[in-house]
Amino acid sequence: MKIKAYMLNAFTKDGKGGNPAGVVLDTKGLTTKAMQAIANKLNFSETAFVLPSVNTDYEIKYFTPNEEVAICGHATIATFSLLVQIIGMSSKIYSIKTKAGVLSVEVHNNKIISLQQNLPEFLQTLPCEEIMKSLSFDKEKLIPDMPIQIVSTGLRDIIIPVRGLSDLLKISPNMKRVAEISKRYNVTGYHVFTLETLYNSTAHCRNFSPLFGIPEESATGTSNAALACYLIKHNKKFEKYNTFTFEQGHVMNKPSEIVVNVSTDLGNITDVQVGGFASNFQEVYIFI
């Protein structure tokens, strides 16, 4: 069977960098097994499959090379950017059915795409020793008074605060250990950040998800949405912030920019949106 797919880089900065995602629009007759085979063959960190839906504008399924996941920020940004380019999708709010629930996606006039996230869940805090060992990293280089914590706005990630940018860029994870710990805590992976940045952003980040066949990812929407909520909760500087800008992918030579907007009411988070641009769209044909 010949399959037509598309590739776009999502969360690009000035049209460069970003995180490549696959998108399949013609999903008629594709089983879950076939979708997984396509995602494995395309070998992007995530591939999105767009299906018709009765109660929402679209249903989207997301697959890593290894398995299906509930939601993927950058693949959603890529999907809607593609639809804008191919069918001239108008600027408005759309609804999508995902395994993470029914979410809204807004296409803005400037072609930025923003994806609604679930409200944050602040889950267990973790002891640092085992996590640091898996990163070959000294615990003295962690930011004091900020915990290592599992946070989710759709996908569970371990959020890890690091003091300095040079330390973050030097991290060399033991991927086997990271995968083992991720499996034990039922998380997607590690999202490691520092407040020291290159471009006056909120934070600089690296993301490791070897359990899902992704050693490192250059731009992650849901992880950074979780990080924005984490910063509001654990750092007084960010209590009244609404817009967060995150740098990611520089160590991979794929510099990316992810923007997260958070609404609050009386100190409670009421809405989370992650947004960005996608570019460099290409057609890809594969056989399964």
C-alpha positions in Angstrom: 0.0 0.0 0.0 1.4 3.4 -1.0 0.9 6.1 1.6 1.2 9.9 1.0 2.5 11.7 4.1 3.7 15.2 4.8 6.6 16.4 6.9 6.8 19.8 8.5 9.1 21.4 11.1 7.0 22.7 14.0 8.0 25.4 16.5 10.5 26.9 14.1 12.3 30.1 14.9 12.6 32.6 12.0 11.7 29.7 9.7 14.6 27.5 10.9 15.1 24.7 13.3 12.0 23.2 14.8 10.9 19.6 15.3 9.9 17.5 12.3 6.5 15.8 12.4 4.7 13.5 10.0 1.1 14.2 9.0 -1.2 11.8 7.1 -4.4 13.3 5.8 -5.8 10.4 3.8 -6.5 7.9 6.6 -9.4 6.0 5.0 -9.1 2.3 5.6 -6.0 2.6 7.9 -6.1 0.4 11.0 -4.3 1.2 14.2 -1.7 -1.4 13.2 -1.2 0.3 9.8 -0.9 3.7 11.4 1.8 2.4 13.7 3.7 0.8 10.8 3.6 4.1 8.9 4.8 6.1 11.9 7.6 3.5 12.4 8.7 3.8 8.8 8.5 7.6 8.7 10.6 7.6 11.9 9.7 11.1 13.1 9.3 11.6 16.8 5.6 11.7 16.2 3.2 11.3 13.3 -0.4 12.7 13.3 -3.2 10.9 11.5 -6.3 13.1 10.7 -9.6 11.3 10.8 -13.2 12.5 10.3 -15.2 13.1 13.5 -18.9 13.4 14.2 -18.9 15.7 17.3 -15.6 17.7 16.6 -14.0 19.2 13.6 -11.4 16.5 13.4 -10.1 13.5 15.3 -6.3 13.2 15.5 -4.3 10.1 16.5 -0.6 10.4 17.3 2.1 7.7 17.0 5.8 7.7 17.9 7.9 5.1 16.0 7.1 2.7 18.9 3.5 3.3 20.1 0.5 5.5 20.2 0.4 8.5 22.5 -2.5 10.6 23.7 -1.5 14.0 22.4 1.5 15.7 20.7 1.9 19.5 20.6 4.3 19.8 17.7 2.5 17.3 15.5 -0.8 19.3 16.1 1.0 22.5 15.1 2.3 20.8 12.0 -1.1 19.4 11.1 -3.0 22.6 11.2 -0.2 24.5 9.5 -0.5 22.0 6.7 -4.2 22.4 6.5 -3.8 26.1 6.2 -1.4 25.7 3.3 -3.4 22.9 1.5 -7.0 23.8 2.0 -6.7 27.5 3.0 -8.2 26.8 6.4 -9.5 30.1 7.8 -8.4 31.8 11.0 -10.7 30.6 13.8 -10.9 28.0 16.6 -11.4 24.4 15.8 -12.1 21.4 18.0 -10.2 18.1 17.9 -10.9 14.7 19.5 -7.7 13.1 21.0 -7.0 10.5 23.5 -6.2 13.3 25.9 -9.8 14.6 25.5 -11.5 17.2 23.3 -9.2 20.2 22.8 -9.3 23.4 20.9 -6.8 24.6 18.3 -6.7 28.2 17.1 -5.4 29.3 13.7 -4.4 33.0 14.1 -4.3 35.6 11.4 -0.5 35.6 11.5 -0.6 31.8 10.9 0.7 30.9 14.4 -1.2 27.8 15.6 -2.1 27.4 19.3 -3.3 24.2 21.0 -5.3 24.1 24.2 -3.8 21.9 26.9 -5.5 20.1 29.8 -5.3 22.0 33.1 -2.1 21.0 34.9 -1.8 18.0 37.2 1.0 18.4 39.7 1.9 14.8 40.6 4.6 13.2 42.8 7.9 14.8 43.5 10.9 12.5 43.0 14.2 12.0 44.9 17.1 13.5 42.9 19.7 10.8 43.4 18.5 8.2 40.9 17.4 10.9 38.3 20.8 12.6 38.5 22.6 9.3 38.1 20.7 8.6 34.9 21.8 12.0 33.6 25.4 11.5 34.8 24.8 14.8 36.6 25.9 16.3 40.0 22.8 17.1 42.2 24.6 20.3 43.4 23.9 21.7 39.9 20.1 21.6 40.5 18.2 24.8 41.3 17.6 24.8 45.0 14.0 25.0 46.4 12.6 23.8 43.1 11.5 20.1 43.1 12.0 17.3 40.5 8.3 16.7 39.8 6.0 14.9 37.5 3.6 17.4 35.8 1.1 16.9 33.1 -1.0 19.0 30.8 -1.8 16.0 28.7 1.3 13.9 28.9 3.2 13.2 32.1 6.8 14.5 32.2 9.5 14.6 34.9 10.4 18.3 35.2 14.1 18.8 36.2 15.5 22.2 37.2 19.2 22.9 36.4 21.2 26.0 37.5 23.2 26.9 34.4 23.0 26.7 30.6 26.5 25.2 30.2 25.6 22.4 32.6 22.4 21.7 30.7 24.1 21.6 27.4 26.7 19.1 28.7 24.2 16.6 30.0 24.8 13.1 28.5 22.0 10.8 29.6 22.2 7.1 30.1 19.3 6.4 27.8 18.7 2.9 29.1 18.3 4.2 32.7 16.2 7.2 31.6 13.8 4.7 29.8 13.7 2.4 32.8 12.8 5.3 35.2 10.3 6.7 32.7 8.6 3.3 32.5 8.5 2.9 36.3 6.9 6.3 36.9 4.6 6.0 33.8 5.9 9.2 32.2 6.8 10.2 28.6 10.3 11.2 29.7 12.5 13.9 31.2 12.1 17.7 30.5 15.2 19.4 31.8 15.4 23.2 32.0 17.5 26.2 33.1 16.4 29.8 33.6 19.7 30.9 31.9 18.9 31.4 28.3 20.5 32.4 25.0 17.8 34.8 23.7 16.1 36.4 26.7 13.5 33.6 26.8 11.9 32.2 29.9 13.9 29.0 29.9 16.2 26.8 27.9 15.1 23.2 27.7 16.2 19.7 26.7 13.8 16.7 26.4 14.6 13.0 26.6 12.0 10.3 25.8 14.0 7.1 25.0 11.1 4.9 26.3 9.2 6.0 23.2 12.1 5.7 20.8 13.1 9.4 21.0 16.5 9.9 22.6 16.2 13.7 22.4 13.5 15.9 20.9 14.2 19.4 19.6 10.8 21.0 20.4 8.0 19.7 22.7 4.7 21.5 23.1 3.1 19.6 26.0 6.3 19.4 28.0 6.8 23.1 27.9 3.1 23.7 28.7 3.7 21.6 31.8 6.9 23.6 32.5 5.1 26.9 32.4 2.6 25.7 35.0 5.4 24.3 37.1 7.2 27.7 37.1 4.0 29.5 38.2 3.7 27.0 41.1 7.3 26.9 42.2 8.9 30.3 41.4 7.4 33.5 42.7 8.9 35.4 39.8 6.5 33.7 37.5 3.3 33.8 39.6 1.7 36.6 37.4 3.3 35.6 34.1 0.9 35.0 31.2 3.3 34.4 28.3 6.3 32.1 28.5 8.9 31.6 25.7 11.0 28.5 25.7 14.2 27.7 23.8 14.9 24.1 22.8 16.9 22.0 20.2 20.0 24.1 20.1 22.3 21.2 21.1 20.8 19.3 18.2 21.4 22.2 15.8 17.6 22.6 15.5 16.9 25.8 17.4 13.2 26.0 18.2 10.8 28.4 19.9 7.7 27.3 21.9 5.3 29.9 23.3 3.0 29.0 26.1 0.1 31.3 27.3 -1.4 30.7 30.7 -4.5 32.3 32.1 -5.1 32.5 35.9 -7.8 33.6 38.2 -7.1 34.3 41.9 -3.9 32.3 41.6 -5.5 29.3 39.9 -4.6 28.2 36.4 -7.7 28.3 34.2 -6.4 27.8 30.7 -3.1 26.7 29.0 -2.3 27.2 25.3 0.9 26.2 23.5 1.7 27.8 20.2 4.2 28.2 17.4 4.9 28.2 13.7 5.5 25.3 11.3 7.4 25.5 8.0 9.4 23.6 5.3 6.5 21.4 4.3 7.4 18.4 2.1 5.6 15.4 0.6 6.8 11.9 1.5 5.7 8.6 -0.1 6.1 5.3 1.6 5.0 1.7 1.1 3.7 -0.6 3.9 
